Structures are given as structure tokens and as C-alpha cells.
């Protein structure tokens, strides 16, 4: 059953017309309804023990990120150190996420820690380059020891209806990843419609992405609740169809513990337990971690400590 | 497992007295009948003793309303508007308290009373406050108010139904004698306090509590000019008979058995949300609930699978827990009725399904329930259950969907789920229902008229049309 379905999904990418027919045949997304559902889940009240559990889970799912032109080996080293030991009793984060040329610094610092090294690639964040450049960008990061590659799709090709080009690029980058996990960034803020978010999610999954990720963090809006909801529905339906489980990573704009907990509620009530682990759900963020640590301390001690008690890395 | 810890809304914001009187002529007074108790349906604990109004008490209330009518109807519209705006603001200020009180007395989840009922209650008063000085431009000429309105409201949306009745009546210059439902009088009595707080002239709003007999006395009183009732079709018939032959104006908002129609090109995930919201909102205690799901056969399997998965995530329990989706059934009597009809569904051959769900030991509870293999002839497809019970039927073509949807003695609401705009309009033209929702369900707004066809009643409430019921047009 599963294998025949997988075969039929492979046929889906035999031509741009076939791909288009498949993606446009997916059920539509009603914007008003999706927004309402996400807003309703945003009202869940997560308190006391549930909050403590959620905070630790969220910390363990963080992809601690720095993607600045001003990044230096020193900055990456500091962040990687924090990733391993975020705070007393707190779990380590899932991964650090850096540009390809700084992967080696993170790899060295994190050796043996269990924290993964992720690298953006494929002419991040715009994706405006040739396939050759994108593949060698990826190969550079993989050669430097990246465990995970966060690629961007060609939104221009997607919006102009050239789904096959998007597909083939993902396939090529996946091949360049070797053993590294591939996260496919849809940049939902540029796709604009929820129908597009659903189509791009399926496109990325069919092409072999291990994770689908909302955003680069360089475009607004980024990881909104409704967009994350639609992507969770996509991975749920994809598993039901193919038997293959795909991870989800909202990234960009998740700054507070409240934001993170809303994301976990979304996961809990849309796809359930199977996705509630760092293997299947990540939170891409830079400033979120300190707020999680602050709230964690508040829960343990009953008091808020000032920001000077949390390191800036 | 990510389990949500209990997140109860505090009861400290409400102050429930041990007993309540009637609200007549701006004062709380003793009732002459035997007091009755109102209970918390989630725990069966007694909340308060409530006065019972006899026909003499009702007569006093009507007299007080008549006297107040002289003053109230002569006020400039802009003055009446001030009172209504003041009431609306007081409702907003006391929203949290009123929401908690509603959930305690009715059993509905706090999320719903907080996020749906109370905002709509305030919105209704704001909306009709805006009309009070603009009646001349409503299209009814220089129409005068009717006089004293006798209003009888149900227990499913106690404060919201009060707002639907009182706000337009007062805006148009009428005065009111309102009887809240026997099982849910507390928010109406809190509203009486708000009338005092707002310095509303005595007698403009009178609230008489009691059982069916009190309601009958309100309806039958010879000095009542207008009767407005929301409730069962059975009682609506009795009221129509009582009012027949008098010059009382009558509006009735009665039962329903709405079809929620899902086409194969619908946005499935949102349609499933709409189905859930259509039938499980307010424990299904909604006259316009989407209690009959009509699914196009070509998407039956996928819709049913998604629906069951979604229903399994519904959180049933303590109405005051902020994470509760489905609260308590309002009364033992209603629970018995839901059970009886559900058992009849099984006995008649429909397939019953409920998710695994633990129900509290005390109180009145009913698990969300789906019936598949339902035929039009089954009782559960024809009779209003007024509970969290959905009957699932199928159709093949749009014409068949319309035929099945209309094949009911009721006609209050309907839902259409399709991504095709032209089909929505085609369906809306043919569905005999007062409200047709497209790609949504159970959406209310004070600007939108609401009311039924056939046995679902007559007259419209809400919006510009809602003024007509309270003006001598």
C-alpha cells in the first residue's frame, strides 16, 4: 500500500504539468477558517506543571541561530557554548544554525555534545543564484561537518508556476547533502497565500526534504501560527499518504515563551505526540532562548531575575 | 505526552447571593410563588434560591413597565442611546464576572462565555444604542414603539438572548418584562443590577423569574403589546395559540435541524473545524446547530476520518477550565432527552461513535457523539436533539444536497462548504433557511438579522430588520 502510493507520488514529478495538477488538486485552505483555528489554539492556557514541561521541551527544540553579515568565529563559539549549557538544569538545545563558512567553528566547539550543527545554504536567504552555486554552497557546509542543511526554495520559480524547477533543485541539494538532514525553507511570507504554503509543503516533501521550515527570518511575516498549522497539517497528511514522517520548523519572529508554547499547543493538537520531540519539531530562533530560561527560572524560584542574569551570546 | 495542567478561571470574581428576588420597578422584590433553586450543572450543587413570580407578580411587573413606557418612549432617542451605551460599557467592564457566572449557571465552557457570549452581548447593546436616535432613517417612517414587550428566553445563551431581546426593544422606546429560563436566571439578575448601576429609569426593564407558568402569565397578560419568544417549537405553538386573536405582535425563534453541507471541493481542514464548531459549540445547545452533516460521497471517507481525529482532541470537562472545549449539559432533563434520542438512533440502526473520553462523575455530561449510516427517516435526522450529537448523511449532487437539506420541518440555518463561489450563491438561493453560512458556521453579528422559516419561527432579530419587531410599522 505504502510503496504503491510512494511510486505514484514519484510519478507526480514526471513533468511540470503533472506536478501542477497534483499540487493544485490538494484541498484548498480557507484563510478565515485557518486563522480562526490558529487563534483559538493560541488561547490555550498552559500553566504550572504543563508550563514547566513545555519550557524544557521548547528549549530542547531550539535551533539557536545567528545569521548576520557581522558573524565571526568568536560569536559562533560563544553561541555554541551557550547551546550546550543554556542554564542550570536546562536541557541543551537541538542545534545551532550558522552560515556555511562558520560551520567548522561550530563543529569544533560542539564536538561530542550532541548538539547538531545546521547550516543555511543555497544562496540564503534569497535563493537567487544558479543551481551549481547552490549545490556547491551546500557541499561546502556538508564538507565542513554540518549535520543539517537549511536550504531555501526558489520562490520566483514557485510563483511563476515552474514547480518542476523548485522540485529539481531540492532533489539536487538533497543529493549534495549526503547524510546531512535537509530542511526546506519555504519562505511563506513571500508565498503569500495559504494555498501556496500547502502546495510548497507537499512539493518539498515529495522532493525529499526531511523537514519543512517556514522562513529565513529575513522576511516578514515569518513563522505565524496559521502558517505553522498548515504545514503541520501537510506533514500529517503526507505521513497518512506515504508512511513517511517529515519534521516541521517554524523560524522567525518566535521571541517569547508564550510564542513557543503556542507552537507546542499547535503541534499537540494537530499532529500529536509523534511530533513532540526535537527530531520532528524545531524552533528556529535567536532571542527566544533567553526568554525561555527566564521563564524557567521564574517557575523554579518564583521570582524573575533581571536580564543581566542571563548571558547574551 | 503533553498534558495541560488544570487552568481554572477564578470564581472569586462572582458573588452569588443565597437568594434572589424579582426585579420590578427598579427594585428587587420578593416573589409570591414558591422559590426554586438554580444549580451548577457541572457539579449539581445548589447556587441560589430564586423567587418565583406568580401572575400577580407578573401583573405588577407589566404595570410598572406600562408606567415607565410613558417616560421612556417620550425620551429623545439620543437620551435612550446614552442609557444603552452605558449598559454596554458596564457589561464590558463586568465581562469577566458575567462570563464566569454564565459558565457556572449554564455549564458552558469559560472560553466560550468569555470569547463569544460576552463580546456579542456588549456588541448588541452598542449596536442598538446606535439606532436609538436614527430610527427615522431605518425605513419605517416615523414609526412609534409598541409599548410593553413580554419576552421569554431560553437557557442556552442566557445573557446573549437577553441582549437580543432587550437591546432593540429599548432602543425603539419600548419597555420590557423579561422572563429568563428557570435553569439559568443568574446573569439576567446580574443584568438587573447593571440596569440599576446605569440609572435606567425604574420599570423600563423588569425581570420576572419562574418556570413555564410565569412565562405563560407574561405572554397572556392583556396589557402586553408585543411577545418575543426564543425556545422550543412546542412551546412556540402554545404561545402562538395564546396570542392568536389579540393585537399583540409576535416573534418566535424556535428549533432547528440545520444541514451543514460539505462539497468535495471544500477546504477540508476548515470544513472539519466548521462541522465541529457547528455541532459541538455550546454542547450543541444551539437552535441553529449544524446537527445534520451532509457530505458529498466522493469525500466521505476523508471527511469522516479527519472529523473523528478532530473530535478525539475535544476536551470535555470543568466549564471553568480555560482549556475546556465542551462543558456540562444544562440540566438533567435535557440530558435525558439527548440520551433518549441517541438511544433511538442506535435502535433505528445508525452507527454510533464517540471518542474515548472520561466524563466527571457528578453533574450532567454527554460525550461528543457522531452517528453514521443515518437515513433521512431516522428520528436523529429529523428531530432536534439540542445536544452534542451529529447525524452524518451523504449526497451525490448539489441538487440532492438542497433537497435533503430542505427536507425538514425546520428552516433556521444551513452551512455550505465549497471553494467555488458560484456554487455558494446557487445553494443560498435554494436553501430554505433564515441564515446560510458559507465556509463558516455559528457566526453571529448584531448587524445581521437572524430568524427562521417554517417551524423555526417567524420574525427577525438583529440588524436593521430587528427593529421592525419593536416598532408599530
Interface residues (C-beta under 8 A of the other chain):
Chain A: X27 X28 X29 X30 X32 X33 X34 X36 X37 X43 X44 X45 X46 X47 X48 X49 X50 X51 X53 X54 X57 X233 X264 X268 X269 X273 X276
Chain B: X1 X2 X3 X4 X5 X6 X7 X111 X115 X265 X266 X267 X268 X269 X270 X271 X273 X274 X313 X322 X323 X419 X439 X440
